Amino acid sequence: MPHTNDTGTHMRMNESGTDLRIEFAATRQDLLAAQRLRYQVFAEEFGADLGCQIPGVDADIFDAYCDHLLVRDRQSLEVVGTYRMLRPEQARALGCSYADSEFDLSGLAAMRPWMAELGRSCVAPGYRNGATIRLLWSGIGRFIQSRGYRYLIGCASVSTRDGGHAAASLYTTLLAHQSSGETWGARPHKRLPLESLRCDLEVAAPPLIKGYLRCGGRIIAEPAWDTAFGTADFLMMLDLSTMSPRYARHFFGDTPASLPAHAAVIDRDEYAMDHEAIAA
């Protein structure tokens, strides 16, 4: 069960016995801590070519427009998990979402005013357990509920280090178990060549994809091939209006009441100057 320290901040005990807290990035230093964690996971651990302008920092144009959800270790105060969320109004201000860079989303145009995007999810080694993931998802639930959005969309990645066979097999398996229904009309700009890959391997779905599916999410396009990250990206969508009551309670009902609806988006001019100073 969540408990409270003497400052009123709600915590959760993870499986390793460490107290965690959930919050939004409120300062540029908070954001920098999340970007450093992303670099450690994506580049150092998984070998992604991020094209970083700042050594050790994964930063892109979308960061300054997003709300950044953080999980901290209460004792060390280190950021050990992060997720970023792009509100539809911020996507309009920017002119696109991250998913637009990998997929043609023209078929989703009518949904976009009520559609928030999730991305850049990562958790530090040693914290990759159910408690950390649940805490991140509960923070997302609080964010979505408070803003009144209906749809969540995001890219979930599967490694293509084996040439893409595992990703193709997972996509084929999940699609076979997905109920037929509306055709969403999303298409990858650079598709994974499914027809030339094995599609019969037994592959376990990564936790992020499992999270979407358990809440009623769907795969809405063929996988995109992200050669920089060395992944196949599955475009996932969750319609909150069709979520089962069981998972709605889990999704919305496990978040600290003290967590704000969202943090103010960090000033983009100051953000740019800070990163130029760090790069120099």
Secondary structure, DSSP 8 states (H G I E B T S, - for coil): --EE-TT--EEEE-TTS-EEEEEE--SHHHHHHHHHHHHIIIIIIT------SSTT----TTGGGSEEEEEEETTT--EEEEEEEE-HHHHHHHT--TGGGTEE-GGGGGGGGGEEEEEEEEE-TT--SHHHHHHHHHHHHHHHHHHT--EEEEEEEEE-TTSSHHHHHHHHHHHHHS--------EESSB--GGGS---------HHHHHHHHTT-EE-S--EEETTTTEEEEEEEEEGGG--HHHHHHHHTTS-TTS-S------HHHHHHHHHHHH-
